[in-house]
Amino acid sequence: MIRYIMLILLILFSLKSAAAEREEPILGVIDFFPFGYSLEDNIPRGMVFDIEAVLEEVSSLKIDARLMSVARALRSASLGQNDLLFSYRDEQMVPNVIWLGNVGCLTPLVVSHKRSGIKTLDDLAGKRVGFVSLGYFDVKMKSRWPIKPVLLNDNFIMLKMLLRGRLDAIILNDGVLNAYLANQSILAELPEFWPKQLAPPLALETYETHISMSKDSEFQALIPEFKQAILNAKQQGRFKEIFQKYGSKLGGYCFTNEELKLHKWLE
């Protein structure tokens, strides 16, 4: 028992020491396209790295953005092992953080194959639905329908499984779907004209995406500067430009519930 307590204390001391030695706040970037990814050159890139660059440009801030898994990025922000995170604004998914400012909106979608027969959300009952482990649908929505859940950690793999008939539907947000539709040349493993195999996606709800800071971060003195930098960049339209760069024609627009019913996601 004493050894166990000593081990826990050593781990906590190590984490605190590592945080104290940081010269710049660490921004955990979730590793999936288009938010964060790397190609053959292993250079991290993506929407969140572009957001980081804009925030540094419009302020005196310096940020250390690092690519990491979904689970690690979310967990590390809540535990204070990372300082900053780009995510949906939701206390249930990301507890123990301070929300610094909205950079745009994303809409989780049910994307299904035309052959699945899914035309309404009630049609999900009994279907094989793929979604990211610890993501939005896993945490908040899966219990609403008696589905056959398939938990995965890669959106591209989910899309391939859907097109091959191994899944009836998948959960993607519109930022991911827009990026896939706008960058079909890099999706070499998918069949030609793959979007024509998809049924019209069903919107779940719209979420603001925020930069947040862990309540345990050593950099909380920078909160006013971060908030002002986010506000300035948003007023300049810089975040809208980044969303558009990765395929969002409306630039991270925040849809109302009525607008969600009318929007055509595949057009």
Secondary structure as GFF3:
##gff-version 3
##sequence-region A 1 267
A	DSSP	alpha_helix	2	21	.	.	.	ID=ss1
A	DSSP	beta_strand	26	30	.	.	.	ID=ss2
A	DSSP	alpha_helix	47	57	.	.	.	ID=ss3
A	DSSP	beta_strand	64	68	.	.	.	ID=ss4
A	DSSP	alpha_helix	70	79	.	.	.	ID=ss5
A	DSSP	beta_strand	84	88	.	.	.	ID=ss6
A	DSSP	beta_strand	97	106	.	.	.	ID=ss7
A	DSSP	beta_strand	108	112	.	.	.	ID=ss8
A	DSSP	three_ten_helix	114	116	.	.	.	ID=ss9
A	DSSP	three_ten_helix	121	124	.	.	.	ID=ss10
A	DSSP	beta_strand	128	132	.	.	.	ID=ss11
A	DSSP	alpha_helix	136	140	.	.	.	ID=ss12
A	DSSP	three_ten_helix	142	144	.	.	.	ID=ss13
A	DSSP	beta_strand	148	152	.	.	.	ID=ss14
A	DSSP	alpha_helix	155	163	.	.	.	ID=ss15
A	DSSP	beta_strand	169	173	.	.	.	ID=ss16
A	DSSP	alpha_helix	174	182	.	.	.	ID=ss17
A	DSSP	three_ten_helix	184	186	.	.	.	ID=ss18
A	DSSP	three_ten_helix	194	197	.	.	.	ID=ss19
A	DSSP	beta_strand	202	203	.	.	.	ID=ss20
A	DSSP	beta_strand	207	214	.	.	.	ID=ss21
A	DSSP	three_ten_helix	220	222	.	.	.	ID=ss22
A	DSSP	alpha_helix	223	235	.	.	.	ID=ss23
A	DSSP	alpha_helix	238	245	.	.	.	ID=ss24
A	DSSP	alpha_helix	257	262	.	.	.	ID=ss25
###
